[in-house]
Every structure is written in C-alpha cells, then in structure tokens.
Amino acid sequence: DLAEKRDRRPYADDEILAILTREVKTRRESIEAFRKGGREDLAAKEEAEIAILQAYLPAALDEAAIRALVAERHGVEIGEAAAERLKIEIIGGDVTNSGTLVANARGASGDGGRVSIAGDTITLTSTSKIAANAKTAGNGGVIHILSNKLTTVAGRLMAMGGSQSGQGRQIETSSHQQLIIDPSVKVSTSAPAGKTGTWLLDPYDLTIDSLSAAVISAALQASNVVVQVVGNVCSGGTCTQNGSGNLTIASGVTINKTGATPTSLTFLADGTFYNYGSISQAAGSVLEVSIQAQNVNLAQGSSIEVNKVTVQAVNQVIGWGA
C-alpha cells in the first residue's frame, strides 16, 4: 500500500543536482522579470545568489569556452554535417538541429564534454543526435537544452559513463513555457560500470500522456528521470505567474520500469501533483519514486506499485489511489 513517508533520508546526488538546477532557473527567470520592471537592484541580488549556487553545479560555459557554433542572428539550423568539440554552445532565436553534435571524451580516459543550446524556440528533429559520452574510463558529460518559449525533443540524447568505470551524468530538456517530447526520442545516461545519470524535464506545466509515458518508461531502463514543473517566478516577495505549476499523469497512462539497472523517478511540482494513471515495475526491476509538491492528489483507481515510494506535500495529500 502507498503510504506517506516523511523520513529525513539524505538526498541522492541526482536529487541535489535537480534542486540546485531548479533554483538557478528560478532566479534567472526572476532576473528577466526584474529588469523588465526596472529593478536592477533586485536583479543584482539574484545574480549573486546564482553565483553561489553554480559553485555546486557542473562547470558552465563562459566567454572563454570553445564555441563550436554560435549565432547572433534570428535563426540557427544545424544540418547533416557533424560538429565535434569537447564543448559546444549554440545560442540563437529559433534553433533547429537535424544533425550530429558530439562532445565525447577525446581519449579512452576522460569525462564527456558539454553541449548547451539556448534560444526562443528549440527543435531537435528525428535525425538529431547529441552525445556527451565517456569512452572507457570516465563520467558522462552534460547536455543542457533550454528555450524561452518552446522546446521540441526528438532524436537521440546521450550522456553515458565509460564502459569500464565512471558514472552517467545529466541531460536537461527544459523550457520557460512549453515542452514537447516526441514519442520517438531516445535518452540514455547509463553507466555500465557505475552509477546511472539523470534526465531532467522542466516545463512550467505538464501532463504526461501515453506517448510521453512510453518515452519515460524507456529512459528508466538505464537512467534516472526527474520531471520538474515550476509555476511561479518569485523573489523578494514579488511573484510572476507563468503557469499553474501542476504536474499530471493522465487517466489510463502507465509508466512501467523494466531492465535490471535500479533507477529512480522524481516528480517536483510548484503546484499540485495529480496521478490518475499508474506507475509500476516489471519483475526483477527496481524503481524508487519520489513525489514533492505543494499538494498531492492520488485519484481513485490510480496506483504506484514499485520498490519504494516517498511522498512529501507542503500542504496535503489527498486520496490513496486504488
């Protein structure tokens, strides 16, 4: 039976990374809002807090980093030709990738690199391939996709650990507004000889339907998945409403964990987490589910049947599922 657990267990590395990433994103959104309102003093305060938080995150690209592809114009289109660098940063208005971006480790030993794409709209087509993998010994790299308006994710994204040692790392597909996950997308942060990494999905409202549930199920075979929904931009007592902050698993939808690698599924919502579907694990599989939200609503007929479930609500937990 599903039970609410309020234990004070230590946070796992992927949960800490997700929380820090979320706090940085929230402050960046606040900076934009404050500057539009002429409050440079508050924007400066948020920038100082970001600097502190980023000290605990993987190193980000700066102005001196290698820029494989940078666009100052309105649109960027990356075609079939492969771009291979240890660090790749793409900045544009409307960005479309239908080719290959590779930031793999350069030698048998070493970590994968970093791929960062930012724009108003970002489209990864079905032929898109983005890789930041280690080879033999090393950790996977980081893939960071963030749009202001719309992120559409298809193709393949990989940030895998080395074949003999090393951990998988992080893939983030986010948007300040809308995130669309194509059912054909394949995501892997696996680590054959180490700890698996994390795939973070971060829009401001999200309903998980049968198609996106299938993608999440496939990713859970060898990757941890964090689904995070931020509804408001708040700082210094001022809030800008972007969305409800609600995260919903639709009725009739099933997320099913398969595969021998133990993984985790984390839901973080500024608003209410609604479960109208089911979350399960196949025989021989191990899945841990963590839900953190203002309110948690487990509808009649819903179910979560996995190895471990942790539910944390700021206000209340409503219903107990099936």
ZAGU-378894 format. One record per atom (N, C-alpha, C): y, z, x; residue in three letters. Coordinates in steps of 0.1 Angstrom, whole numbers, plus 5000, padded with zeros to 4 digits. Example, Ala and Ser with C-alpha at 12.3 -4.5 7.8 and 13.67 -1.06 7.14 Angstrom:
# ZAGU-378894
494350785132ALA 495550785123ALA 496750785132ALA 497850715128SER 498950715137SER 500050795129SER 
This chain:
# ZAGU-378894
498850005008ASP 500050005000ASP 501250005009ASP 502349935004LEU 503549935011LEU 504350065010LEU 504750115020ALA 505450245020ALA 506650235029ALA 507750305024GLU 508950305032GLU 508750395044GLU 509050355056LYS 508950425068LYS 510250445075LYS 510650575077ARG 511950605083ARG 511750665097ARG 510650625104ASP 510450685117ASP 511550635127ASP 511650705137ARG 512650675147ARG 511950615160ARG 511250515157ARG 510550445168ARG 511550375177ARG 511250355190PRO 512150275199PRO 512150135194PRO 513350065195TYR 513449925192TYR 512749845203TYR 512049735198ALA 511449645208ALA 512549565214ALA 512249495226ASP 513249415233ASP 513849305224ASP 512949245216ASP 513449135208ASP 514349175197ASP 514149305192GLU 514949355181GLU 516349395187GLU 516349455199ILE 517649485206ILE 518449365208ILE 517749255213LEU 518449125216LEU 519049075203LEU 518249075192ALA 518749025179ALA 520049105174ALA 519949235176ILE 521049325171ILE 522349295180ILE 522149285193LEU 523349255202LEU 523949115199LEU 523049015197THR 523448885193THR 524248885180THR 523748955171ARG 524448965158ARG 525849025159ARG 525949135167GLU 527249205169GLU 528249115176GLU 527749035186VAL 528648935192VAL 529148835183VAL 528248775175LYS 528648675165LYS 529648725155LYS 529348845150THR 530348905140THR 531748925146THR 531748965158ARG 533148975164ARG 533748845167ARG 533048745171ARG 533648605172ARG 534148555159ARG 533548585148GLU 534048535135GLU 535248615132GLU 535348745136SER 536548825133SER 537748775141SER 537448735154ILE 538548685162ILE 539148565156ILE 538348475151GLU 538848355144GLU 539748385132GLU 539248485124ALA 540048525112ALA 541348595116ALA 541248675126PHE 542448755130PHE 543548655136PHE 543148555144ARG 544048465150ARG 544748375139ARG 543948335129LYS 544548265118LYS 545548345110LYS 545348475110GLY 546348565104GLY 547448615113GLY 547448565125GLY 548448615135GLY 548348745141GLY 547048805140ARG 546848935145ARG 546148925159ARG 546948885169GLU 546348875182GLU 545949005188GLU 546549115184ASP 546149245189ASP 544749285185ASP 544449255173LEU 543049285168LEU 542049185174LEU 542449065176ALA 541548965183ALA 541249005197ALA 542249065204ALA 542049105218ALA 541049225218ALA 541149305208LYS 540249425207LYS 538849375206LYS 538649275197GLU 537249225195GLU 536749155208GLU 537649085215GLU 537249015227GLU 536749125238GLU 537449235238ALA 537049335248ALA 535649395244ALA 535449415231GLU 534149465227GLU 532949365230GLU 533349235228ILE 532349125232ILE 531949135246ILE 532949155255ALA 532649165270ALA 531649275273ALA 531849385266ILE 530849495268ILE 529449465263ILE 529349405251LEU 528049365246LEU 527349265254LEU 528149165259GLN 527549055267GLN 526949095280GLN 527349215285ALA 526749265297ALA 525249305295ALA 524849315282TYR 523449355280TYR 522649225274TYR 523249115274LEU 522648995269LEU 522348895281LEU 521448795279PRO 521248695290PRO 522548635293PRO 522748605306ALA 524048545311ALA 524348415303ALA 525548405299ALA 526048295291ALA 526748195301ALA 526848075297LEU 527547975305LEU 529048005306LEU 529647985318ASP 531047995319ASP 531647865324ASP 532947865327GLU 533547735331GLU 532947675343GLU 532447765352ALA 531847715365ALA 530447665363ALA 529847685352ALA 528447645350ALA 528347495349ALA 527147445352ILE 526947295352ILE 527047255337ILE 527847155335ARG 528047095322ARG 527346955322ARG 526146945317ALA 525446825317ALA 526146725307ALA 526446775295LEU 527046695285LEU 528146775278LEU 529446735279VAL 530546795273VAL 531346695266VAL 531746725253ALA 532546625246ALA 533846685241ALA 534946625244GLU 536246675238GLU 536546595226GLU 535846485223ARG 536146405211ARG 535546465199ARG 535646395187HIS 535246445175HIS 533646445173HIS 532946345178GLY 531546335176GLY 530846325189GLY 529546375190VAL 528746355201VAL 527346315196VAL 526846205202GLU 525446155199GLU 524646145212GLU 523546215212ILE 522646215224ILE 521446135219ILE 521246015226GLY 520245925222GLY 518845945229GLY 518145845232GLU 516845855236GLU 516745895251GLU 517745865259ALA 517645905273ALA 517646055275ALA 516746095284ALA 516546245286ALA 517646295295ALA 518146415292ALA 519146485301ALA 518446605306ALA 518346615320GLU 517646725326GLU 518546795336GLU 518746925333ARG 519547015341ARG 519047155339ARG 519347245348LEU 518947385346LEU 519847455335LEU 521047405334LYS 521947455323LYS 522547335316LYS 522547335303ILE 523147225295ILE 524047285285ILE 525247235284GLU 526147285274GLU 526747165267GLU 526747155254ILE 527247045246ILE 528247105236ILE 529447055236ILE 530547105227ILE 531146985221ILE 531246985207GLY 531846875200GLY 532146915186GLY 532646815179GLY 532946835164GLY 531646815157GLY 531146695156ASP 529846665149ASP 528846625160ASP 527846705162VAL 526846675173VAL 525546635167VAL 524946525172THR 523646485168THR 522746465180THR 521546525181ASN 520646505192ASN 519346435186ASN 519046315191SER 517846245188SER 517046225201SER 517446275212GLY 516746255225GLY 516146385230GLY 516146395243THR 515446505250THR 516446575259THR 516546705258LEU 517346795266LEU 516446885273LEU 516346885286VAL 515346965294VAL 516047055303VAL 515847185302ALA 516347285311ALA 515147375316ALA 514047305320ASN 512947375325ASN 513147435339ASN 512347535343ALA 512447575357ALA 512147465367ALA 512847465378ARG 512747355387ARG 511447355396ARG 510947475398GLY 509747485406GLY 508647565399GLY 507447585406ALA 506347655400ALA 506747795396ALA 507647855405SER 508147995402SER 509547985399SER 509948055388GLY 511348055384GLY 511448055369GLY 512548095364ASP 512748105349ASP 513247975344ASP 513047955331GLY 513647835324GLY 515147855323GLY 515847745321GLY 517347755321GLY 517847785307GLY 519047725304ARG 519747755292ARG 520247625286ARG 520147605273VAL 520647495265VAL 521547555254VAL 522847515254SER 523747565244SER 524447445237SER 524447445224ILE 525047335216ILE 525947405206ILE 527247365206ALA 528147425196ALA 528947305190ALA 529247325177GLY 530047215170GLY 530347255156GLY 531047175149ASP 531347195134ASP 530047175127ASP 529347055129THR 528047025124THR 527146995135THR 525847035134ILE 524847005145ILE 523646955138ILE 523146835142THR 521946785136THR 520946755147THR 519746825147LEU 518646795156LEU 517646705147LEU 517546585151THR 516746495143THR 515246515146THR 514346435139SER 512946455141SER 512446415155SER 513246335162THR 512846295176THR 513446385186THR 514246485182SER 514946575191SER 513846665198SER 514046675211LYS 513246775219LYS 514146855228LYS 514046985227ILE 514847075236ILE 513947175242ILE 513947175256ALA 512947265263ALA 513647345273ALA 513347475274ALA 513847565285ALA 512647645289ALA 511647585295ASN 510347655298ASN 510247685313ASN 509447795315ALA 508947825329ALA 507747735331ALA 507347725344LYS 506147645347LYS 504947735349LYS 504747785361THR 503547865365THR 503848015364THR 504948055370ALA 505348195371ALA 506848215368ALA 507148275357GLY 508548285353GLY 508748305338GLY 509848345334ASN 510148365320ASN 510748235314ASN 510548225301GLY 511248105294GLY 512748125295GLY 513448015291GLY 514848025291GLY 515448055277GLY 516648015275VAL 517348045262VAL 517947915256VAL 517747895243ILE 518247785236ILE 519147835225ILE 520447795225HIS 521447855216HIS 522047745208HIS 521847735195ILE 522447635186ILE 523247705176ILE 524647675176LEU 525547735166LEU 526547645161LEU 526647625148SER 527647545142SER 528647625134SER 529747565131ASN 530747635122ASN 530447615108ASN 529847495105LYS 529647455091LYS 528147435087LYS 527447355095LEU 526147315091LEU 525247295103LEU 524147355103THR 523047325114THR 521847275107THR 521347155111THR 520147105106THR 519147095117THR 517947155116VAL 517047175127VAL 515747095124VAL 515446995132ALA 514146925132ALA 513646905146ALA 512546835148GLY 512046805162GLY 511346925168GLY 511546945181ARG 510847045188ARG 511747135196ARG 511547265196LEU 512347355205LEU 511347445212LEU 511547465225MET 510547545233MET 511247625244MET 510947755244ALA 511447845255ALA 510247935259ALA 509247875266MET 507947935268MET 507847995282MET 507048095283GLY 506848165296GLY 505848085305GLY 505648125317GLY 504848055327GLY 503348065323GLY 502547965328SER 501147965324SER 500348075330SER 500848135341GLN 500148245348GLN 500848385347GLN 502148385346SER 502848505344SER 504248475338SER 504848575332GLY 506248555326GLY 506148565311GLY 507348585305GLN 507548615291GLN 508248495284GLN 507948475271GLY 508748385264GLY 510148445261GLY 511148355258ARG 512548415257ARG 513048385243ARG 514248335241GLN 514848325228GLN 515348185225GLN 515048155212ILE 515648035206ILE 516448075194ILE 517748045193GLU 518548075182GLU 519047945175GLU 518847935162THR 519347825154THR 520247895143THR 521547885145SER 522447955136SER 523647865131SER 524247925121SER 525447855115SER 526347965109SER 527647945110HIS 528648035103HIS 528548015088HIS 527947895084GLN 527847875070GLN 526347835066GLN 525947715067GLN 524647665062GLN 523647635072GLN 522447675071LEU 521347645080LEU 520247575072LEU 519847455077ILE 518747385070ILE 517547365080ILE 516447415077ILE 515247405086ILE 514347295080ILE 514147185088ASP 513347075083ASP 511847115084ASP 511047085074PRO 509647125075PRO 508847075087PRO 509346975093SER 508646915105SER 508946985118SER 509847075118VAL 510347135131VAL 509147215137VAL 509047215150LYS 508047295157LYS 508847385168LYS 508547515167VAL 509247605176VAL 508247695183VAL 508447715196SER 507547795204SER 508247875215SER 508048005214THR 508548095225THR 507248165231THR 506148095231SER 504848155236SER 504848185250SER 503948275254ALA 503748315268ALA 502348335270ALA 501548245276PRO 500148255277PRO 499648385285PRO 500548435294ALA 500148545302ALA 501148655301ALA 501948665291GLY 502948765290GLY 503348785275GLY 504548845273LYS 505048885260LYS 505748765254LYS 505348735241THR 506048625234THR 507448655231THR 508248545230GLY 509648555228GLY 510048555213GLY 511348515210THR 511848535196THR 512548405192THR 512348365179TRP 513148265173TRP 514048335163TRP 515348315164LEU 516348375156LEU 516948275146LEU 516948295133LEU 517548215123LEU 518748295117LEU 519948235117ASP 521048325114ASP 522148245106ASP 521948225093PRO 523048175085PRO 523748285078PRO 524648255068TYR 525248375061TYR 524548405047TYR 523748315042ASP 522948335030ASP 521648255032ASP 520548305028LEU 519348225030LEU 518348255019LEU 517748145014THR 516548155005THR 515448085012THR 514348155014ILE 513148095021ILE 512248035010ILE 512147905010ASP 511347835001ASP 509947805007ASP 509147725000SER 507747705005SER 507847615018SER 508747525020LEU 508847445032LEU 509247525044LEU 510347605042SER 510747685054SER 509747795057SER 509047845046ALA 507947945049ALA 506847885057ALA 506547765055ALA 505547695063ALA 505947685078ALA 507247655080VAL 507747655094VAL 507647785100VAL 508047895093ILE 508048025099ILE 506548065101ILE 505648035092SER 504248065094SER 503748005107SER 504047875109ALA 503647805121ALA 504147875134ALA 505447905133ALA 506147975145ALA 505448105148ALA 505048175138LEU 504448315140LEU 503148315147LEU 502548195149GLN 501248185156GLN 501448235170GLN 502648205177ALA 502848245191ALA 504248285194ALA 505048315183SER 506448355185SER 506848465175SER 507648555180ASN 508348645171ASN 509448575163ASN 509648605151VAL 510748545143VAL 511648645137VAL 512948625139VAL 513948715134VAL 514848625124VAL 514948675112VAL 515748605102VAL 516848695098VAL 518148655102GLN 519248745101GLN 520348685092GLN 520848755083VAL 521948705074VAL 523148795074VAL 524248735078VAL 525548805079VAL 526448765068VAL 526848855059GLY 527648815048GLY 529148825050GLY 529548925057ASN 531048955059ASN 531448965073ASN 532648925076VAL 533248945089VAL 534149065088VAL 533849175094CYS 534649305092CYS 535049355106CYS 536249415106SER 536749485118SER 538049555115SER 538149675119GLY 539349745118GLY 539749765103GLY 538749775094GLY 539049795080GLY 539349675072GLY 539349555079THR 539549425073THR 538349345072THR 537949295060CYS 536749215058CYS 537149075052CYS 536448975058THR 536548845052THR 535148805046THR 535148775033GLN 533948745026GLN 533448605028GLN 532348585035ASN 531848445037ASN 530648415028ASN 529748515026GLY 528648495017GLY 528248625012GLY 527148625004SER 526648754998SER 525948835009SER 525448775019GLY 524648845029GLY 523148875024GLY 522748805013ASN 521448825007ASN 520448735014ASN 519248785015LEU 518148715021LEU 516948715011LEU 516448605006THR 515548594996THR 514248514999THR 513048574997ILE 511848504997ILE 511548464983ILE 511548334980ALA 511448284966ALA 510048304960ALA 510048304947SER 508748324940SER 507748224943SER 506548264945GLY 505448174948GLY 505348134962GLY 506248174971VAL 506248144985VAL 505348234993VAL 504648185002THR 503748265011THR 504048245026THR 504348345033ILE 504348345048ILE 503048405053ILE 502348325060ASN 500948365064ASN 500848355080ASN 500548475086LYS 500448475100LYS 498948435104LYS 498848345113THR 497548305119THR 497648315134THR 496448305141GLY 496448305155GLY 496248435161GLY 495748445173ALA 495248565180ALA 496448645186ALA 497548585189THR 498648645196THR 499448745186THR 499548875189PRO 500248965180PRO 501748925180PRO 502348915168THR 503748875167THR 504448965156THR 505748945155SER 506549025146SER 507448935138SER 507748975126LEU 508648915117LEU 509749015112LEU 510948985116THR 512049085113THR 513049015103THR 513449085093PHE 514449045084PHE 515649145084PHE 516849085087LEU 518049165088LEU 519049105078LEU 519549185069ALA 520449135059ALA 521649225056ALA 522849175057ASP 524049255054ASP 524049295039ASP 523449205030GLY 523349235016GLY 522049295012GLY 521449225002THR 520149264997THR 518949175001THR 517849235005PHE 516649165008PHE 515849154995PHE 515549034991TYR 514649024979TYR 513348954983TYR 512249014979ASN 510948954981ASN 510348924967ASN 510148794964TYR 509448754952TYR 508148684955TYR 507948674969GLY 506748604973GLY 505748694980GLY 505048644990SER 504048734997SER 504148705012SER 503748805020ILE 503648795034ILE 502248855038ILE 501448775046SER 500148815048SER 499748775062SER 498548825067GLN 497948785080GLN 496548745078GLN 496148645085ALA 494748605084ALA 493848705092ALA 492548695089ALA 491548775096ALA 491648755111ALA 491748865118GLY 491848855133GLY 493248845138GLY 494248825129SER 495648815133SER 496348955131SER 497348975139VAL 498149095139VAL 499649065137VAL 500249115126LEU 501649085123LEU 502349215120LEU 503549245125GLU 504349355122GLU 505549305115GLU 505949355103VAL 507049315095VAL 508049425095VAL 509349395098SER 510449495097SER 511549445088SER 511949525079ILE 513049485069ILE 514149585070ILE 515349535073GLN 516549615074GLN 517649555066GLN 518149625056ALA 519149565047ALA 519949675040ALA 521049635033GLN 521849735025GLN 520949785014GLN 520249695007ASN 519349724996ASN 518049634998ASN 516949694994VAL 515649614995VAL 515049614981VAL 514749494976ASN 514249474963ASN 512849404964ASN 511849484962LEU 510449424963LEU 509949404948LEU 510049284944ALA 509849244930ALA 508349264926ALA 508149294913GLN 506849304907GLN 506049174910GLN 504849194915GLY 504049074919GLY 504149024933GLY 505249074940SER 505349044954SER 504349124963SER 504149084975SER 503249164983SER 503549144998SER 503249245006ILE 503349235020ILE 502049305026ILE 501149235030GLU 499849285035GLU 499649245050GLU 500149325059VAL 500049295073VAL 499649425080VAL 499649415094ASN 499249535102ASN 500149655100ASN 501449625100LYS 502449735099LYS 503749685093LYS 504249765084VAL 505549735077VAL 506549845078VAL 507749815082THR 508849915083THR 509949865074THR 510349955065VAL 511449915056VAL 512550015057VAL 513749965060GLN 514950055062GLN 516050005053GLN 516550085044ALA 517650045035ALA 518750145036ALA 519950095037VAL 521150175038VAL 521350255024VAL 521150185013ASN 521350235000ASN 520050274993ASN 519250174989GLN 518050204982GLN 516950094983GLN 515750134981VAL 514550044980VAL 514150044965VAL 514149924959ILE 513749904945ILE 512449834944ILE 511549894936GLY 510249834934GLY 509249854945GLY 508049824943TRP 507049844953TRP 506049724953TRP 506549604948GLY 505649484949GLY 504549494939GLY 503349434943ALA 502249424934ALA 501649564932ALA 
